[in-house]
Amino acid sequence: MSPQDYSAATYPAYVENGKGRGFPRALPRLHERYWLHGLLFLITLVTTTLVGSSLQADFNRNLPFDVEHYLNAFVNVWSHPGIVWQGLPFSLTLLTILLAHEFGHYLTCLYYGVDASLPYFLPAPTLMGTFGAFIRIRSAIYSKRVLFDIGVAGPLAGFVFLMPALAVGLAFSKVIPGIAHQGDIQFGTPGLLWILQKAIFPGVPAADIYLHPVARAAWIGILATALNLLPSSQLDGGHIVYALAPRVHRAVSWITVIVLVYLGHRYVGWRVWAGLLIVMNGITYRQQQAPEFPRLPASRWALALLAMIMLGLTFTISPFQMSWR
């Protein structure tokens, strides 16, 4: 019997098993392209390490982030390859957080017998060195509980790793008056970062704290967590909302789009995200994410509340502000 053949009569026998046993198992892939996953990861390691080397060089010289310095890192590597190694603390921290997030999804899929790919990393010559990572789910989601657990597992796993990374990175950060308002880019301060800054640098304004590259990698992990937890479409937050209340999922998704369009007056990138979500919403409502039965266990509501708190701690109204000189 294929995953699509399970009917209302047969689902409860599988999804009511609280131990994870008895779930319908997807057939294993015989020709998984491990070489592709490995190659994309290695290329992403290179691009993020180059960005990290630029961040570390500026940090060592007490210089704010400069786009010209960033671009020079991709050029100078050919004449000074030794500078690359100093970018590893940034790249390894960032990739660990992203890998934890995606493996949270992947291992949950494995637990429930949902056919999913290993993570695909997306290298890019951007200010972060990557567009992130994703997994492909290639079989049916058998219940709202499975959908919820897969959706929430990624942000939770990533959050577990970014918290100590942020704390360690802040411990190595330093105080330079007004550093946050200098340079080509001004980074926002999400709630989680603000709280830890107050704990580690009591009485010091956030604008005076120069983040170590490890803390900057955690900052990117915070941004990625917030983006994934947006309650819209097929993002992790959208999966959580659908599992909790399928009938309000569409309304919540469009409300999220409207809010992002409004916030676009503070950061234009939110309008780009709103456009992407409009496209995703159109795709989402042509398919059912999970069966309507059975109801989501009450135990998952506590995790939903935790996910909401995480979104509040990681969301930044204005993540970036460009100030070209």
WONOR-V740811 format. One record per residue. N is the residue number from 1. RES is the residue in one small letter. NEAR is the number of other C-alpha atoms within 8 Angstrom. D_LAST is the distance of its C-alpha to the last C-alpha in Angstrom with 2 decimals. Layout:
BEGIN
n: (N	N)
res: (RES	RES)
near: (NEAR	NEAR)
d_last: (D_LAST	D_LAST)
END
This chain:
BEGIN
n: (1	2	3	4	5	6	7	8	9	10	11	12	13	14	15	16	17	18	19	20	21	22	23	24	25	26	27	28	29	30	31	32	33	34	35	36	37	38	39	40	41	42	43	44	45	46	47	48	49	50	51	52	53	54	55	56	57	58	59	60	61	62	63	64	65	66	67	68	69	70	71	72	73	74	75	76	77	78	79	80	81	82	83	84	85	86	87	88	89	90	91	92	93	94	95	96	97	98	99	100	101	102	103	104	105	106	107	108	109	110	111	112	113	114	115	116	117	118	119	120	121	122	123	124	125	126	127	128	129	130	131	132	133	134	135	136	137	138	139	140	141	142	143	144	145	146	147	148	149	150	151	152	153	154	155	156	157	158	159	160	161	162	163	164	165	166	167	168	169	170	171	172	173	174	175	176	177	178	179	180	181	182	183	184	185	186	187	188	189	190	191	192	193	194	195	196	197	198	199	200	201	202	203	204	205	206	207	208	209	210	211	212	213	214	215	216	217	218	219	220	221	222	223	224	225	226	227	228	229	230	231	232	233	234	235	236	237	238	239	240	241	242	243	244	245	246	247	248	249	250	251	252	253	254	255	256	257	258	259	260	261	262	263	264	265	266	267	268	269	270	271	272	273	274	275	276	277	278	279	280	281	282	283	284	285	286	287	288	289	290	291	292	293	294	295	296	297	298	299	300	301	302	303	304	305	306	307	308	309	310	311	312	313	314	315	316	317	318	319	320	321	322	323	324	325)
res: (m	s	p	q	d	y	s	a	a	t	y	p	a	y	v	e	n	g	k	g	r	g	f	p	r	a	l	p	r	l	h	e	r	y	w	l	h	g	l	l	f	l	i	t	l	v	t	t	t	l	v	g	s	s	l	q	a	d	f	n	r	n	l	p	f	d	v	e	h	y	l	n	a	f	v	n	v	w	s	h	p	g	i	v	w	q	g	l	p	f	s	l	t	l	l	t	i	l	l	a	h	e	f	g	h	y	l	t	c	l	y	y	g	v	d	a	s	l	p	y	f	l	p	a	p	t	l	m	g	t	f	g	a	f	i	r	i	r	s	a	i	y	s	k	r	v	l	f	d	i	g	v	a	g	p	l	a	g	f	v	f	l	m	p	a	l	a	v	g	l	a	f	s	k	v	i	p	g	i	a	h	q	g	d	i	q	f	g	t	p	g	l	l	w	i	l	q	k	a	i	f	p	g	v	p	a	a	d	i	y	l	h	p	v	a	r	a	a	w	i	g	i	l	a	t	a	l	n	l	l	p	s	s	q	l	d	g	g	h	i	v	y	a	l	a	p	r	v	h	r	a	v	s	w	i	t	v	i	v	l	v	y	l	g	h	r	y	v	g	w	r	v	w	a	g	l	l	i	v	m	n	g	i	t	y	r	q	q	q	a	p	e	f	p	r	l	p	a	s	r	w	a	l	a	l	l	a	m	i	m	l	g	l	t	f	t	i	s	p	f	q	m	s	w	r)
near: (4	5	10	5	6	10	6	7	6	8	11	9	8	11	12	6	10	6	4	8	7	7	10	8	7	9	5	5	5	4	4	6	6	6	6	7	12	8	8	12	12	8	9	14	12	8	13	15	17	14	15	15	15	12	12	12	8	12	12	7	6	7	8	11	12	9	7	6	10	13	8	8	12	9	8	9	12	7	6	7	8	6	9	11	8	10	17	11	10	14	14	10	12	13	9	9	14	12	11	12	15	13	12	15	14	14	8	11	12	10	8	11	10	14	12	12	10	9	13	10	13	11	15	9	8	7	6	9	14	13	10	9	11	8	12	8	8	8	9	8	11	11	13	17	11	10	15	13	9	13	14	15	12	15	15	11	12	16	12	8	11	12	9	8	12	14	10	10	15	13	7	8	11	8	8	9	7	8	12	13	7	10	12	12	12	12	9	10	9	11	11	8	10	10	8	10	11	10	7	8	7	7	5	9	6	9	9	12	14	11	12	13	13	15	15	12	12	16	10	10	13	13	12	9	13	12	8	10	13	12	14	17	13	10	12	14	14	15	16	14	12	13	13	10	8	10	6	9	13	12	7	10	13	10	8	11	13	9	8	12	11	7	12	11	7	7	13	9	7	11	12	8	9	12	9	8	11	10	8	10	13	8	8	11	8	6	6	7	9	11	10	8	7	9	7	9	7	6	6	9	9	8	9	10	8	8	12	8	8	9	12	8	9	13	12	10	8	9	10	9	10	7	8	5	3)
d_last: (63.55	59.92	57.20	57.43	61.17	60.97	62.32	62.55	65.78	64.43	61.01	62.30	64.21	60.98	58.35	60.50	60.76	58.60	58.68	56.98	60.21	61.72	58.53	58.80	57.25	55.20	56.48	54.56	52.55	54.32	51.51	48.32	45.62	44.77	43.30	40.61	39.65	39.56	37.56	34.84	34.68	34.40	31.64	29.71	30.41	28.85	25.63	25.15	26.11	23.46	20.80	22.65	22.69	18.89	18.83	21.71	20.30	17.19	19.67	22.02	19.53	18.16	14.60	12.65	12.30	9.95	10.56	11.17	13.70	15.18	15.83	17.25	19.70	21.38	21.77	22.77	25.44	27.69	27.73	27.52	29.22	29.95	26.43	27.18	29.69	27.31	25.79	29.21	29.08	26.19	27.76	31.31	30.44	28.62	31.37	34.07	32.81	32.57	35.92	37.56	36.48	37.87	40.98	41.63	42.07	43.90	46.40	47.20	47.91	50.09	51.92	52.77	53.60	50.80	49.87	46.18	44.20	42.47	38.67	36.60	33.17	30.35	28.16	24.81	21.78	19.57	17.39	20.84	22.94	25.41	26.29	28.96	32.71	35.72	39.50	41.84	44.80	47.59	50.52	51.55	50.59	54.00	53.40	50.92	51.25	50.19	47.22	46.18	46.58	44.64	41.79	41.55	42.18	38.77	36.62	39.18	39.23	35.46	35.28	37.93	35.86	32.40	33.82	34.91	31.82	29.63	31.97	32.02	28.27	27.85	30.55	28.50	25.25	24.35	23.27	20.14	19.42	16.32	15.15	14.87	12.18	9.89	8.17	6.91	10.28	12.57	16.18	19.05	22.19	25.39	28.63	30.03	27.13	27.28	31.02	30.90	28.18	30.50	33.36	31.84	29.62	31.71	30.20	26.68	23.93	22.26	18.81	20.19	21.47	19.82	21.53	23.40	23.04	26.49	25.44	22.42	25.00	27.13	24.28	24.13	27.91	27.74	25.59	28.05	30.94	29.70	29.19	32.66	34.30	33.28	36.76	36.67	38.26	38.89	36.26	37.89	37.72	39.34	42.13	42.75	43.06	45.35	47.56	47.86	48.48	48.45	49.26	46.11	43.76	42.97	42.30	40.06	38.11	37.45	36.65	33.96	32.51	32.58	30.87	28.03	27.63	27.50	24.93	22.75	21.46	19.76	18.81	19.37	20.60	23.74	24.75	24.59	26.84	29.04	29.57	30.57	32.94	34.52	35.44	36.69	38.69	40.43	41.48	42.49	44.98	46.92	48.04	49.40	47.45	50.56	54.14	54.90	57.42	57.95	56.00	53.18	54.66	54.00	52.59	49.44	48.47	47.53	45.18	43.72	43.07	41.41	39.15	38.22	37.38	35.25	33.30	32.78	31.58	29.14	27.70	24.26	23.47	19.72	19.31	15.61	12.71	9.50	6.32	3.77	0.00)
END
